[in-house]
């Protein structure tokens, strides 16, 4: 699964995914984030992130907890 687009909203970064979200924890570049569903959009989650990466084109992994 890939991140196909992103946008920043306050302290959240919204990640638009190539497929439906299966879990609530994700890993990008080895860092783990809690994912929040964005109910108004298909295949989109938001994570709290204060860095500068836009994540676009990166691979995303979903974690079981």
Secondary structure as UniProt FT lines:
FT   STRAND          2..9
FT   TURN            10..11
FT   STRAND          12..17
FT   STRAND          25..28
FT   TURN            29..30
FT   STRAND          31..34
FT   STRAND          36..37
FT   TURN            39..40
FT   TURN            42..43
FT   STRAND          44..48
FT   TURN            56..57
FT   STRAND          61..63
//
